[in-house]
Amino acid sequence: MSGEKTDFIRFTGHRAFTERIVLSTLTGRPVHISKIRSSSATHPGLAPHEVSFLRLIEAITNGSVIDVSYSGTTITYQPGLITGTVAGVNAGAVGDVVEHTLPANNTRGITYFLLPLALLAPFSKAHMNVRFTGPGVITSATHLTGDISVDSFRTAVLPLYGMFGIPPARIELRVLSRSCSGPGGRGGGGVVELRFASQVRLPKTLHLNRRPGRIRRIRGVAYCTGVSASHNNRMITAARGVLNQLVSDVHVAAQYDPAPLVGDKNGAKKKIGIGFGLSLVAESSADGVLYSADVVAPPEGGVVPEDIGARCAYQLLEVIAQGGCVSNVSAPTLLTLMAMGSEDVGRLRLGREVLAREETIGLARDLKKFGAASWGIRDVDDDGETTDLVVSVKGTGVGNVGRKVA
């Protein structure tokens, strides 16, 4: 890199790490991130999940250059072309799938990797097929870091891609082995495969600023690994006791899996990823309006299934009460795709609490740094019935560089 003059977009700290790497990859603008946990005396620099994410980006792109300082507190990233899964080109590609292994000290749920991967997949040159394996795969929600489960990702996030002209029917998420967080929130031992076979030149302009409508049905998945299958029924009964008073159409599926066996340093195998949790998704009468909630038992235990079921039901009601057409789980995905779309103005209705979150405001600032226009914000025209806001986002027309070249 010596002798080259590259205009890096500069950031400090580890906040929104994946978001900034994704925006850099989509726009082709290199980034320089410094002071990553530089004040930490015990764990300075990049965390294991951030290092693993960088390796994933390197595996699905061609020509990316990643330089990390000796201490791990500074990184420079020059993005390459998003190639998807191409045998002989992508590191770790086996047939039509890139295999990515997560380390045992990973503390983030698998959706930490799936959410940014799904954002990059529509802009890849070929299909994006990635299988996550290893002792660090956690498919449940995470109690400590707040990641959503694979069930909420599949039912509350992936269907929204259809509004951008990306058919959800060509997106498949396979949960081959489930797992919860292991001791201390580290590791799980699950297996998950994402197959994204829908690439577009430009996402369609989104107009989701209508009334959110009324909740017509609630769906969900109760899951447990390595504990009694009766935990599922107890969670479902507690959740239905809250929700059936408000909505008659409530159906929650039960999923039981044995605890995964993971080898330790001595070669012996032990069970890990033991736990249980609940994912709920509410569907509105208005097309495309989804709300989700996720609650999982903490790794140290001490919580009964009835508490998890009731807590998840009340959390879902709180998310619905926030208003808007999307929850805080899916808002960053929609806003990013709107900014990457055609040079037209799209509109999205959000609740004030969702828009006021630090993550949403940070996304607006990061998008502007990467060349996107500022958002326009106004009150909805509902005669004072609600405090929702309409966010107007102008697309940058970046689109799929790989398809442009092809």
C-alpha positions as CSV (number, residue, x, y, z in Angstrom):
1,M,0.0,0.0,0.0
2,S,3.0,2.3,0.3
3,G,3.1,5.0,-2.4
4,E,-0.7,4.7,-3.0
5,K,-2.9,7.7,-2.1
6,T,-6.3,6.3,-1.0
7,D,-9.1,8.5,0.4
8,F,-10.2,6.4,3.4
9,I,-13.4,7.1,5.3
10,R,-12.2,7.3,8.9
11,F,-14.0,6.0,12.0
12,T,-13.1,5.3,15.6
13,G,-14.2,2.6,18.0
14,H,-15.9,-0.8,17.4
15,R,-19.5,0.5,17.3
16,A,-21.4,-0.5,14.1
17,F,-18.4,-2.5,12.9
18,T,-20.3,-4.8,10.6
19,E,-22.5,-2.0,9.3
20,R,-19.5,0.1,8.2
21,I,-17.7,-2.9,6.6
22,V,-20.9,-3.7,4.7
23,L,-21.4,-0.1,3.5
24,S,-17.8,0.0,2.4
25,T,-18.2,-3.2,0.4
26,L,-21.4,-2.0,-1.2
27,T,-20.1,1.5,-2.2
28,G,-16.5,0.5,-2.9
29,R,-15.2,3.2,-0.5
30,P,-12.3,2.1,1.6
31,V,-12.4,2.6,5.4
32,H,-9.9,3.1,8.2
33,I,-11.1,2.2,11.7
34,S,-8.9,3.1,14.7
35,K,-9.0,3.0,18.5
36,I,-10.9,-0.3,18.6
37,R,-11.2,-1.1,22.3
38,S,-7.8,0.7,22.8
39,S,-8.7,1.6,26.4
40,S,-9.3,-2.1,27.4
41,A,-6.6,-3.5,29.6
42,T,-7.6,-7.1,29.1
43,H,-9.2,-7.4,25.6
44,P,-7.9,-4.6,23.3
45,G,-8.5,-4.7,19.6
46,L,-10.8,-6.8,17.5
47,A,-13.0,-9.3,19.2
48,P,-13.2,-13.0,17.9
49,H,-16.6,-12.4,16.2
50,E,-15.2,-9.3,14.4
51,V,-12.1,-11.2,13.1
52,S,-14.4,-14.0,12.0
53,F,-16.6,-11.5,10.1
54,L,-13.6,-10.1,8.3
55,R,-12.7,-13.6,7.2
56,L,-16.2,-14.1,6.0
57,I,-16.0,-10.9,3.9
58,E,-12.7,-12.0,2.5
59,A,-14.3,-15.4,1.5
60,I,-17.2,-13.9,-0.4
61,T,-15.3,-11.1,-2.2
62,N,-12.5,-11.0,-4.7
63,G,-9.7,-8.4,-4.4
64,S,-10.4,-7.2,-0.9
65,V,-7.4,-6.0,1.1
66,I,-7.6,-6.1,4.9
67,D,-4.7,-4.8,7.0
68,V,-4.9,-5.1,10.8
69,S,-2.4,-3.6,13.2
70,Y,-0.3,-5.8,15.5
71,S,-2.4,-4.8,18.5
72,G,-5.7,-5.3,16.5
73,T,-6.8,-1.8,17.4
74,T,-6.6,-0.4,13.9
75,I,-7.9,-1.8,10.6
76,T,-7.8,-0.6,7.0
77,Y,-10.2,-2.2,4.5
78,Q,-10.2,-1.8,0.8
79,P,-13.3,-3.6,-0.6
80,G,-13.2,-5.9,-3.7
81,L,-15.9,-7.3,-5.9
82,I,-18.7,-9.3,-4.2
83,T,-18.4,-12.6,-6.1
84,G,-20.8,-14.8,-4.1
85,T,-19.9,-18.5,-4.2
86,V,-17.6,-19.4,-7.0
87,A,-15.6,-22.6,-6.8
88,G,-11.9,-21.9,-7.3
89,V,-12.3,-18.2,-6.6
90,N,-13.6,-18.0,-3.0
91,A,-11.5,-19.2,-0.1
92,G,-13.2,-22.1,1.6
93,A,-15.7,-22.9,-1.3
94,V,-16.6,-26.5,-1.3
95,G,-18.8,-27.2,-4.4
96,D,-21.4,-24.5,-4.5
97,V,-21.1,-23.6,-0.8
98,V,-18.6,-21.5,1.2
99,E,-17.9,-23.1,4.5
100,H,-17.2,-20.7,7.3
101,T,-16.1,-21.9,10.7
102,L,-16.8,-19.9,13.9
103,P,-14.4,-20.2,16.8
104,A,-15.4,-21.6,20.2
105,N,-14.9,-18.2,21.9
106,N,-17.6,-16.5,19.7
107,T,-20.2,-14.8,21.8
108,R,-22.5,-13.4,19.1
109,G,-25.5,-15.1,17.6
110,I,-25.4,-16.4,14.0
111,T,-27.6,-13.5,13.0
112,Y,-24.7,-11.2,13.7
113,F,-23.3,-12.7,10.5
114,L,-26.5,-13.4,8.6
115,L,-27.9,-9.9,8.7
116,P,-24.9,-8.2,6.9
117,L,-24.5,-11.3,4.6
118,A,-28.1,-11.0,3.4
119,L,-27.5,-7.3,2.7
120,L,-24.5,-8.1,0.5
121,A,-26.1,-11.1,-1.2
122,P,-28.4,-9.3,-3.7
123,F,-25.4,-7.4,-5.0
124,S,-23.1,-10.4,-5.6
125,K,-22.1,-11.6,-9.0
126,A,-23.2,-15.2,-8.4
127,H,-25.4,-17.0,-5.9
128,M,-24.4,-16.5,-2.2
129,N,-24.3,-19.9,-0.5
130,V,-22.6,-20.0,2.9
131,R,-22.7,-22.7,5.5
132,F,-21.7,-21.8,9.1
133,T,-20.2,-24.6,11.2
134,G,-17.9,-24.9,14.1
135,P,-18.1,-24.8,17.9
136,G,-19.1,-21.1,17.9
137,V,-22.4,-21.2,16.0
138,I,-25.3,-20.0,18.2
139,T,-28.7,-20.2,16.4
140,S,-30.8,-18.9,19.3
141,A,-31.2,-15.4,20.4
142,T,-28.4,-14.3,22.7
143,H,-29.1,-13.1,26.2
144,L,-25.9,-10.9,26.7
145,T,-25.4,-9.4,23.2
146,G,-29.1,-9.1,22.1
147,D,-28.8,-10.9,18.8
148,I,-32.1,-12.2,17.3
149,S,-32.6,-15.9,16.6
150,V,-32.5,-17.6,13.2
151,D,-36.3,-18.0,13.4
152,S,-36.9,-14.2,13.7
153,F,-34.4,-13.6,10.9
154,R,-36.2,-16.1,8.7
155,T,-39.8,-14.9,9.4
156,A,-39.4,-11.2,10.2
157,V,-36.5,-10.0,8.0
158,L,-36.1,-12.2,4.9
159,P,-39.8,-11.8,3.7
160,L,-39.2,-8.0,3.5
161,Y,-36.7,-8.4,0.7
162,G,-39.6,-9.1,-1.6
163,M,-40.6,-5.4,-1.5
164,F,-37.3,-4.6,-3.2
165,G,-37.9,-7.0,-6.1
166,I,-35.8,-9.7,-4.5
167,P,-38.1,-12.8,-4.4
168,P,-38.0,-14.5,-1.0
169,A,-38.8,-17.8,-2.7
170,R,-35.2,-17.9,-3.9
171,I,-33.8,-17.3,-0.4
172,E,-33.4,-20.4,1.7
173,L,-32.2,-20.6,5.3
174,R,-31.5,-24.1,6.5
175,V,-31.0,-24.8,10.2
176,L,-29.3,-28.1,10.2
177,S,-28.4,-28.2,13.9
178,R,-29.7,-25.8,16.6
179,S,-27.8,-24.5,19.6
180,C,-28.1,-22.0,22.4
181,S,-25.3,-20.1,24.1
182,G,-22.8,-22.2,25.9
183,P,-21.2,-21.4,29.3
184,G,-20.5,-17.7,29.7
185,G,-22.4,-17.0,26.5
186,R,-19.6,-18.5,24.3
187,G,-20.0,-21.1,21.6
188,G,-22.9,-23.3,20.6
189,G,-22.0,-25.9,18.0
190,G,-24.9,-25.4,15.6
191,V,-25.0,-25.6,11.8
192,V,-26.7,-23.1,9.6
193,E,-26.8,-22.6,5.8
194,L,-28.0,-19.6,3.9
195,R,-28.7,-19.9,0.2
196,F,-29.4,-16.6,-1.5
197,A,-30.1,-17.2,-5.2
198,S,-31.7,-13.8,-6.0
199,Q,-29.4,-11.1,-7.4
200,V,-30.6,-7.8,-8.7
201,R,-29.2,-4.8,-10.6
202,L,-30.9,-2.3,-8.4
203,P,-33.4,-2.7,-5.6
204,K,-36.8,-1.3,-6.2
205,T,-37.9,1.9,-4.6
206,L,-39.8,1.2,-1.4
207,H,-43.0,3.0,-0.4
208,L,-44.1,1.7,3.0
209,N,-45.7,4.7,4.5
210,R,-49.3,3.5,4.8
211,R,-51.2,2.7,8.0
212,P,-49.8,-0.3,9.7
213,G,-53.2,-1.9,10.1
214,R,-54.3,-4.3,12.8
215,I,-52.6,-7.5,13.9
216,R,-54.4,-10.5,12.2
217,R,-52.2,-13.4,13.3
218,I,-49.2,-14.3,15.4
219,R,-46.8,-17.1,14.5
220,G,-43.7,-18.3,16.4
221,V,-41.2,-21.0,17.2
222,A,-40.4,-22.4,20.6
223,Y,-37.1,-24.2,20.6
224,C,-35.1,-26.2,23.1
225,T,-31.8,-28.0,22.8
226,G,-30.6,-30.6,25.3
227,V,-33.4,-30.1,27.8
228,S,-36.8,-31.7,28.2
229,A,-39.2,-31.2,25.3
230,S,-41.9,-30.2,27.7
231,H,-40.2,-26.8,28.0
232,N,-41.6,-26.0,24.6
233,N,-45.2,-26.7,25.7
234,R,-44.7,-24.7,28.8
235,M,-43.4,-21.6,26.9
236,I,-46.2,-21.9,24.3
237,T,-48.9,-22.2,27.0
238,A,-47.6,-19.1,28.8
239,A,-47.4,-17.0,25.7
240,R,-50.8,-18.0,24.5
241,G,-52.2,-17.1,27.9
242,V,-51.2,-13.5,27.2
243,L,-51.8,-13.3,23.4
244,N,-55.1,-15.2,23.0
245,Q,-56.9,-12.4,25.0
246,L,-56.0,-10.1,22.1
247,V,-55.7,-12.2,18.9
248,S,-57.5,-15.5,18.3
249,D,-55.1,-16.7,15.5
250,V,-52.0,-17.7,17.4
251,H,-49.9,-20.6,16.4
252,V,-46.5,-21.5,17.8
253,A,-44.5,-24.5,16.5
254,A,-42.3,-26.6,18.8
255,Q,-38.8,-27.5,17.8
256,Y,-36.6,-29.9,19.8
257,D,-33.0,-30.8,19.1
258,P,-30.4,-32.7,21.0
259,A,-27.5,-30.7,22.3
260,P,-24.6,-30.6,19.8
261,L,-21.4,-32.5,20.6
262,V,-18.3,-30.3,20.4
263,G,-14.7,-31.5,20.9
264,D,-12.5,-29.9,23.5
265,K,-8.7,-29.3,23.6
266,N,-8.1,-32.9,24.8
267,G,-10.1,-34.4,21.9
268,A,-13.0,-35.5,24.1
269,K,-16.5,-34.4,23.1
270,K,-19.0,-32.7,25.3
271,K,-22.5,-31.4,25.0
272,I,-22.8,-27.6,24.6
273,G,-25.4,-25.2,23.5
274,I,-28.0,-26.3,26.0
275,G,-31.0,-24.0,26.5
276,F,-34.4,-22.9,25.3
277,G,-36.1,-19.8,24.0
278,L,-39.1,-18.4,22.1
279,S,-39.5,-16.4,18.9
280,L,-42.7,-14.6,18.0
281,V,-43.8,-12.7,14.9
282,A,-46.9,-10.7,14.5
283,E,-48.4,-10.1,11.0
284,S,-50.5,-7.1,10.3
285,S,-53.5,-6.8,7.9
286,A,-51.3,-4.4,5.9
287,D,-49.0,-6.2,3.5
288,G,-45.3,-6.2,4.5
289,V,-45.8,-5.1,8.1
290,L,-44.1,-7.5,10.6
291,Y,-43.2,-7.2,14.3
292,S,-41.0,-9.7,16.1
293,A,-39.8,-10.5,19.6
294,D,-37.1,-12.9,20.9
295,V,-36.4,-14.1,24.4
296,V,-34.0,-16.9,25.4
297,A,-33.0,-18.4,28.8
298,P,-29.7,-17.1,30.1
299,P,-26.7,-19.6,29.8
300,E,-26.4,-19.8,33.6
301,G,-30.1,-20.9,33.9
302,G,-32.3,-20.0,36.8
303,V,-35.4,-19.1,34.6
304,V,-38.4,-21.3,34.1
305,P,-40.1,-21.8,30.7
306,E,-43.3,-20.0,31.8
307,D,-41.3,-16.8,32.4
308,I,-39.7,-17.0,29.0
309,G,-43.1,-17.5,27.3
310,A,-44.8,-14.6,29.1
311,R,-41.8,-12.3,28.7
312,C,-41.7,-12.9,24.9
313,A,-45.4,-12.2,24.6
314,Y,-45.2,-8.9,26.5
315,Q,-42.1,-7.9,24.5
316,L,-44.0,-8.5,21.3
317,L,-46.8,-6.3,22.5
318,E,-44.3,-3.5,23.4
319,V,-42.8,-3.7,19.9
320,I,-46.3,-3.4,18.3
321,A,-47.1,-0.4,20.6
322,Q,-44.0,1.4,19.3
323,G,-45.9,1.8,16.0
324,G,-44.6,2.2,12.5
325,C,-44.5,-0.4,9.7
326,V,-41.3,-2.1,10.8
327,S,-39.6,-2.9,14.1
328,N,-36.1,-2.0,15.2
329,V,-34.9,-5.5,14.1
330,S,-35.6,-4.9,10.4
331,A,-35.4,-1.1,10.1
332,P,-31.6,-1.0,9.4
333,T,-32.0,-3.6,6.6
334,L,-34.8,-1.7,4.9
335,L,-33.1,1.7,5.3
336,T,-29.8,0.4,3.9
337,L,-31.5,-1.2,0.9
338,M,-33.4,2.0,0.2
339,A,-30.2,4.0,0.2
340,M,-28.5,1.5,-2.2
341,G,-31.5,1.5,-4.7
342,S,-32.3,3.6,-7.8
343,E,-32.0,7.4,-7.6
344,D,-35.6,7.9,-6.5
345,V,-37.1,8.8,-3.1
346,G,-38.5,6.0,-1.1
347,R,-40.6,6.4,2.1
348,L,-40.8,4.3,5.3
349,R,-43.0,4.8,8.2
350,L,-41.3,4.4,11.6
351,G,-42.3,4.7,15.2
352,R,-40.5,7.5,17.1
353,E,-38.8,5.1,19.4
354,V,-37.4,3.1,16.5
355,L,-36.1,6.2,14.8
356,A,-34.6,7.6,18.0
357,R,-32.5,4.6,18.7
358,E,-28.8,5.1,18.7
359,E,-28.3,2.5,16.0
360,T,-30.8,4.1,13.6
361,I,-29.2,7.6,14.1
362,G,-25.8,6.1,13.6
363,L,-26.8,4.4,10.4
364,A,-28.0,7.8,9.0
365,R,-24.7,9.4,9.8
366,D,-22.7,6.5,8.3
367,L,-24.7,6.5,5.1
368,K,-24.1,10.2,4.7
369,K,-20.3,9.6,5.1
370,F,-20.5,7.0,2.4
371,G,-22.1,9.5,0.0
372,A,-25.8,8.9,0.5
373,A,-28.2,11.8,0.9
374,S,-29.6,13.0,4.3
375,W,-32.9,11.6,5.3
376,G,-36.1,13.7,5.3
377,I,-38.4,13.3,8.3
378,R,-42.0,14.4,8.7
379,D,-45.0,13.5,10.8
380,V,-47.6,11.2,9.2
381,D,-50.9,12.6,8.0
382,D,-53.2,10.7,10.3
383,D,-55.1,13.6,11.9
384,G,-53.2,13.2,15.2
385,E,-54.1,9.5,15.7
386,T,-50.5,8.5,16.0
387,T,-47.0,9.9,16.6
388,D,-45.3,7.9,13.8
389,L,-42.9,9.5,11.4
390,V,-42.3,9.1,7.7
391,V,-38.6,8.9,6.7
392,S,-37.7,9.7,3.1
393,V,-34.6,8.1,1.7
394,K,-33.1,9.0,-1.7
395,G,-31.3,6.1,-3.4
396,T,-27.7,6.4,-4.5
397,G,-28.0,4.2,-7.5
398,V,-24.9,2.1,-6.5
399,G,-26.6,-1.2,-7.4
400,N,-24.9,-4.4,-8.4
401,V,-21.4,-3.7,-9.8
402,G,-20.9,-7.3,-10.7
403,R,-24.0,-7.5,-12.8
404,K,-23.1,-4.1,-14.5
405,V,-19.7,-5.5,-15.6
406,A,-21.3,-8.8,-16.7
